[in-house]
Amino acid sequence: MPCYKLGVKFGKMDIVKKFLESGKSGIYFKVVKKGKIGTTDDSFHLIKKDNNDVPIENIVEIVTEDKNNKLLVEKVVKVQDLPSCCKHYFLEKLSHLNKIKNCT
C-alpha cells in the first residue's frame, strides 16, 4: 500500500489517492542486501508468510471499495508485519465500524 512517503518523494500529495483509485496495489520488497539485480543468478525467495492469509488485494479492497467489511478489517489488523501506520488506520476503522454496529 502506498503511504504519504510516496507523495513526498514525487512532490504530489494526491498521488496516493490516485494510486488507490486505480485499483492497483503495487508491491514492495524488503532490501536485505544492497546491490544490483539483473543477472541470471538473481532470484526472489519468500522468507516468511503471515498466517492470517490476507492478500494485499484485500487490504486495497477495504480502502477503496468494501469499506464496511468488518470481518475483513478484523482479519487485517491481525497481520503481524502490517506497518504501524496501516495498523493504526485499520484499528480506527474497526473502532468506527463497532460504534456503527452498536448504534443499530
C-alpha positions in Angstrom: 0.0 0.0 0.0 1.4 3.4 -0.8 1.8 5.8 2.0 2.4 9.5 2.4 6.1 9.0 1.7 5.3 8.3 -1.9 3.6 11.7 -2.1 6.6 13.3 -0.5 9.0 11.6 -2.9 7.1 12.7 -6.0 6.1 16.1 -4.6 2.4 15.3 -5.2 0.4 14.5 -2.1 -2.6 13.4 -4.2 -0.6 10.6 -5.8 -1.6 8.2 -3.1 -5.3 8.8 -3.7 -4.8 8.4 -7.5 -2.8 5.3 -6.9 -5.5 3.7 -4.8 -8.3 4.8 -7.2 -6.5 2.9 -9.9 -7.3 -0.4 -8.1 -3.6 -1.4 -8.4 -1.9 -2.2 -5.2 1.7 -2.2 -6.2 4.2 -4.4 -4.5 7.1 -3.8 -2.1 10.1 -5.9 -1.4 12.4 -5.6 1.6 16.0 -5.0 0.6 18.2 -7.4 2.6 21.5 -6.7 0.8 22.3 -3.6 -1.2 23.4 -4.3 -4.8 22.3 -4.7 -8.3 19.9 -7.3 -9.7 19.6 -8.5 -13.2 21.9 -11.4 -13.6 20.7 -14.9 -14.4 21.7 -16.0 -10.9 19.3 -13.5 -9.2 16.1 -14.7 -7.7 13.4 -13.8 -5.1 12.7 -16.1 -2.2 9.7 -16.0 0.2 11.2 -15.7 3.6 8.0 -15.8 5.6 4.3 -15.7 5.1 1.7 -14.3 7.6 -0.7 -17.0 9.0 -3.7 -14.7 8.5 -3.8 -15.3 4.8 -4.6 -11.7 3.9 -3.5 -10.8 0.3 -2.6 -7.1 -0.4 -5.6 -7.1 -2.8 -8.0 -7.4 0.3 -6.3 -4.5 2.0 -6.7 -2.3 -1.0 -10.3 -3.5 -1.3 -11.1 -2.3 2.2 -9.7 1.1 1.5 -11.2 1.6 -2.0 -14.4 -0.5 -2.3 -15.6 -2.6 0.6 -15.1 0.0 3.3 -17.5 -1.5 5.8 -16.4 -5.2 5.7 -15.9 -5.6 9.4 -14.8 -9.3 9.2 -12.1 -8.4 6.7 -10.9 -5.5 8.8 -10.7 -7.7 11.8 -8.6 -10.2 9.8 -6.3 -7.4 8.5 -5.4 -6.0 11.9 -4.1 -9.4 13.0 -1.4 -9.3 10.3 1.9 -9.2 12.2 4.0 -7.3 9.7 1.4 -4.7 8.8 3.2 -1.3 9.1 2.2 0.6 12.2 0.6 3.4 10.3 -1.6 1.0 8.4 -2.4 -1.0 11.6 -3.5 2.3 13.3 -5.7 3.2 10.3 -7.4 -0.2 10.4 -7.8 -0.2 14.2 -9.5 3.2 13.9 -11.7 1.8 11.1 -12.6 -1.2 13.2 -13.5 1.0 16.2 -15.7 3.1 13.9 -17.4 0.0 12.5 -18.0 -1.3 16.0 -19.6 2.0 17.0 -21.9 1.9 14.0 -22.9 -1.7 14.8 -23.7 -0.7 18.4 -25.9 2.2 17.3 -28.2 -0.1 15.2 
